[in-house]
Amino acid sequence: MRRWRSVVAVLGLLVLATGCTPSNTAENSTGDSFGNGSVTLRIGDQQKSLELPLQLSGQLADLPYKVQFDQFNSGPLVDQAFSAGAVDAGFMGDTPAMFAQASGIAVQVVTVSRTDGPYDWLVARPGSGIHTLADLRGKKVATTKDTAPHGFLLRALAKAGLSQHDITLVDVPLLQLGNILQSGTVDAATVSVQQAVNYQNQNPDAVRLVSAQQIAPTYGFGLATRTALADPAKLAALEDFARRLVLANVWKRGHVDQWISAYYVQYQKQTPANAKIIYDGSGATTYIPVDDTVRANQQHQADLFLQNGLISKPVDFTAQFDPTVIGEFNKAISAVTGQQ
């Protein structure tokens, strides 16, 4: 296989079930390394969490290749898109990234990001009788199977000496977790910061049991297909996209008010007051070197899913964490972030 160069983490928690919706194509100058402008990167994105900061920061201007942002709704559906050959790269939480390897999908880790805020909360409805993690025994708890919130739930249960067998798990689409908690048909749910804020505005006595941040580091994984990485022109485009993605992320941290207004108020339709609360509660995301700590986190999670009977055999991450790819990626991230 050709020598790997640094490649990008490309993010996407998106819905294959509702169809891929290309939301933007960016292109401009050409060059031999990008196949004379003929390359199109198919990038998974969730609710414009990639596309919008790239646009606002100007990083989609003058691209020497095309970018197609396809919309899905969750990490497991991105895995399905990878299997179908529908995307070249996509971002997901640590749990679906683990399942990608467990399922033998031909993708490799190219970037890892870490969020320093709560990210997700495990919230119990008022009157449920749940005040501690131990109180979850025998209760109905909603999450989205095989997603990062599911992994968070298993870790939270383990902290209380429980397993998934000790609760009744209710599988709900990722974007509906807040709604099912509001309906009263479950006792608790794993919800995003935004869902938690909206729910507690209507239910002030709801109990926030624990955040994902309090359980384990919150990692996001960028995966790219081996086919895309083996194509010199696509590889060059992925390298360039990686640099732009990191720079767009830095732009967000330097333009907080503009980002809150554009994303949370205009796009997510939150009130300005709620938008500020959601942003402050979500925490900043940064790209980090992929190291043994990151890999150990994935191994611990895979072992936990095995113990809960949710995967049939141990997961070997050797193929997904290629040391040459990781080494080149770490150099690229260091070079870009060192300029900031």
Disulfide bonds with the S-S distance in Angstrom:
none
